[in-house]
Amino acid sequence: RHALKLIQQSKPVPRGTLQTVFSYLPYDELRRLGLDSATEEDVRRRFPDHTGMLVVAEVQPGSQSENVLQPGDILLKVNGDYVTQFEPLSAALDDGIGRDLPLQLSRGGKPVSVSIVVGDLHAITPASYVEIGDGIVHTLSYQQARHFNIPVRGAFVANPGYALGAAGLPRGAVIK
């Protein structure tokens, strides 16, 4: 709805990112990851219709979240408010591009507070390409970097064409 309103107003739609993949896990899984009973009780009371919370599943190498977030971290609060669903997390990211975003987590049963600068997803999504010797190259996208589990750096060979193919570069190569 937020994006639709911006589009209707002819405004750009911001997309913030921590270059991190979150998964929604049920409370029984969260307890195994160390969620304490007092926090679970508080969250269940505030959100009686929700059945779980968000957990860090992947952290992109070379991102602002590397060495800050870890797979298995349970997201408790964003900007001081409980966040248990994807929509409020997305809204906080979209509104926080370029600014520090304070997060409260549970890591192995211990509380952890961190602050991460929210990145701009549009800045790591290619919007153009270059044709070279019948081949096509563009900057490596966040999505492709996630697929290869590498930092978002370099040029992606979408089609090697004659010149790059003759040089031995296959489709899907990343030129650093």
DRENFIBA-428502 format. One line per field, with one value per residue (C-alpha): residue number from 1; y, x negated, z negated. Coordinates in Angstrom, 3 decimals, always signed. Layout:
BEGIN
pos: NUM, ...
north: Y, ...
east: X, ...
up: Z, ...
//
This chain:
BEGIN
pos: 1, 2, 3, 4, 5, 6, 7, 8, 9, 10, 11, 12, 13, 14, 15, 16, 17, 18, 19, 20, 21, 22, 23, 24, 25, 26, 27, 28, 29, 30, 31, 32, 33, 34, 35, 36, 37, 38, 39, 40, 41, 42, 43, 44, 45, 46, 47, 48, 49, 50, 51, 52, 53, 54, 55, 56, 57, 58, 59, 60, 61, 62, 63, 64, 65, 66, 67, 68, 69, 70, 71, 72, 73, 74, 75, 76, 77, 78, 79, 80, 81, 82, 83, 84, 85, 86, 87, 88, 89, 90, 91, 92, 93, 94, 95, 96, 97, 98, 99, 100, 101, 102, 103, 104, 105, 106, 107, 108, 109, 110, 111, 112, 113, 114, 115, 116, 117, 118, 119, 120, 121, 122, 123, 124, 125, 126, 127, 128, 129, 130, 131, 132, 133, 134, 135, 136, 137, 138, 139, 140, 141, 142, 143, 144, 145, 146, 147, 148, 149, 150, 151, 152, 153, 154, 155, 156, 157, 158, 159, 160, 161, 162, 163, 164, 165, 166, 167, 168, 169, 170, 171, 172, 173, 174, 175, 176
north: +0.000, +2.351, +1.843, +2.277, +5.598, +6.869, +5.768, +7.476, +10.671, +10.279, +9.902, +7.420, +4.238, +3.844, +0.337, +0.048, -2.995, -4.473, -7.040, -9.651, -12.369, -12.827, -15.880, -16.097, -18.862, -20.177, -19.773, -23.377, -22.828, -19.463, -21.112, -23.503, -20.439, -19.016, -16.787, -16.302, -16.968, -13.392, -11.922, -14.563, -13.835, -10.074, -10.474, -12.935, -10.519, -7.593, -9.611, -12.374, -13.228, -13.756, -17.195, -16.335, -13.774, -12.852, -14.471, -13.670, -16.469, -15.047, -12.111, -10.916, -10.970, -7.479, -5.808, -3.334, -6.227, -8.518, -8.871, -7.219, -9.669, -13.448, -16.241, -17.291, -13.776, -13.221, -9.738, -8.248, -4.494, -1.917, +1.722, +0.574, -1.116, -4.836, -6.023, -9.547, -9.332, -8.458, -5.424, -3.208, -4.220, -3.251, +0.078, +0.859, -0.019, +2.033, +5.037, +4.695, +4.713, +6.270, +6.435, +4.258, +1.788, +0.564, -3.120, -5.216, -8.910, -12.140, -14.055, -17.440, -16.297, -13.091, -9.567, -7.747, -4.130, -3.024, -0.132, -0.566, +2.010, +1.146, +0.756, +1.708, -1.395, +0.678, +1.528, -2.176, -3.077, -2.568, -0.241, -0.417, -2.726, -2.572, -4.508, -5.630, -7.751, -9.174, -9.822, -8.192, -7.080, -5.173, -4.441, -7.362, -7.115, -7.812, -10.733, -12.357, -11.692, -13.439, -16.386, -16.673, -15.661, -12.993, -9.224, -6.940, -5.912, -6.444, -6.923, -9.776, -11.468, -11.922, -13.104, -13.570, -13.039, -13.439, -11.365, -12.528, -16.101, -16.254, -15.067, -18.039, -16.155, -18.123, -16.789, -15.973, -15.093, -12.231, -9.960, -8.378
east: +0.000, -2.824, -4.478, -1.160, -0.505, -3.956, -3.461, -0.052, -1.751, -4.458, -7.103, -9.986, -9.575, -12.522, -13.796, -16.051, -18.207, -20.504, -21.624, -20.276, -17.673, -15.169, -12.969, -9.748, -10.015, -7.413, -7.867, -8.978, -11.904, -12.659, -12.905, -15.517, -17.457, -17.390, -14.300, -13.580, -10.108, -9.573, -10.187, -7.999, -5.206, -5.472, -5.455, -2.534, -0.541, -1.207, -0.622, +1.884, +2.530, -1.157, -2.709, -6.421, -9.121, -11.815, -15.242, -18.407, -18.844, -21.650, -24.047, -25.591, -29.410, -30.881, -27.657, -27.064, -25.535, -28.554, -30.237, -27.177, -24.319, -24.623, -22.398, -20.164, -19.810, -16.185, -14.945, -13.189, -12.947, -13.569, -13.789, -12.694, -9.467, -8.800, -8.839, -7.620, -6.485, -8.085, -5.883, -6.960, -10.591, -10.340, -8.736, -11.534, -14.159, -12.484, -12.201, -15.754, -17.945, -21.318, -20.629, -21.586, -18.864, -18.983, -18.100, -17.627, -18.267, -18.454, -21.624, -21.899, -19.656, -21.597, -20.347, -22.352, -21.908, -23.365, -23.038, -23.384, -23.294, -20.425, -21.558, -19.694, -18.595, -18.228, -21.952, -22.885, -20.372, -21.675, -19.643, -21.822, -24.193, -27.097, -27.399, -30.953, -31.800, -28.281, -28.304, -26.360, -27.856, -26.316, -27.248, -26.734, -23.307, -22.490, -20.320, -23.144, -25.650, -23.274, -23.079, -26.893, -27.299, -29.868, -30.101, -28.159, -31.178, -32.260, -30.731, -28.384, -28.671, -25.053, -26.116, -29.784, -29.234, -32.192, -34.881, -34.398, -33.617, -36.857, -38.647, -37.184, -34.617, -31.365, -27.846, -27.410, -31.063, -31.839, -34.704, -36.449
up: +0.000, -0.865, +2.544, +4.368, +2.613, +3.608, +7.215, +7.339, +6.138, +8.833, +6.129, +6.137, +4.099, +1.713, +0.968, -2.053, -2.706, -5.307, -2.710, -5.085, -4.586, -7.403, -7.935, -9.915, -12.512, -14.979, -18.731, -19.330, -16.923, -18.544, -21.970, -20.534, -19.341, -22.873, -23.041, -26.750, -28.128, -29.389, -25.907, -24.268, -26.746, -26.134, -22.340, -22.419, -24.588, -22.221, -19.030, -19.882, -16.212, -15.359, -15.615, -15.520, -14.876, -12.351, -12.450, -10.479, -7.917, -5.731, -5.896, -2.636, -2.640, -2.316, -3.459, -6.247, -8.251, -7.992, -11.405, -13.004, -12.400, -12.532, -11.236, -14.117, -15.577, -16.604, -15.723, -18.732, -18.232, -15.510, -16.619, -20.086, -18.913, -18.655, -15.038, -14.386, -10.760, -7.415, -6.648, -9.564, -9.021, -5.336, -6.258, -8.737, -6.126, -3.387, -5.718, -7.047, -3.929, -4.743, -8.485, -11.439, -12.355, -15.966, -16.356, -19.462, -19.014, -20.940, -20.105, -21.743, -24.584, -25.262, -24.425, -21.759, -20.635, -17.299, -14.894, -11.136, -8.336, -5.989, -2.391, +0.779, +2.707, +5.890, +5.697, +5.897, +8.592, +12.147, +14.338, +17.454, +19.280, +21.703, +24.964, +25.742, +28.779, +28.979, +25.214, +22.403, +19.072, +16.160, +12.563, +10.238, +8.638, +5.012, +6.125, +8.117, +5.332, +2.907, +5.289, +5.378, +1.681, +2.574, +1.951, +4.296, +6.375, +9.949, +13.370, +14.233, +17.627, +18.697, +22.169, +23.109, +26.826, +29.153, +27.436, +23.837, +24.933, +26.917, +23.765, +21.877, +19.808, +19.447, +18.965, +15.274, +14.636, +12.279, +13.305, +10.357
//
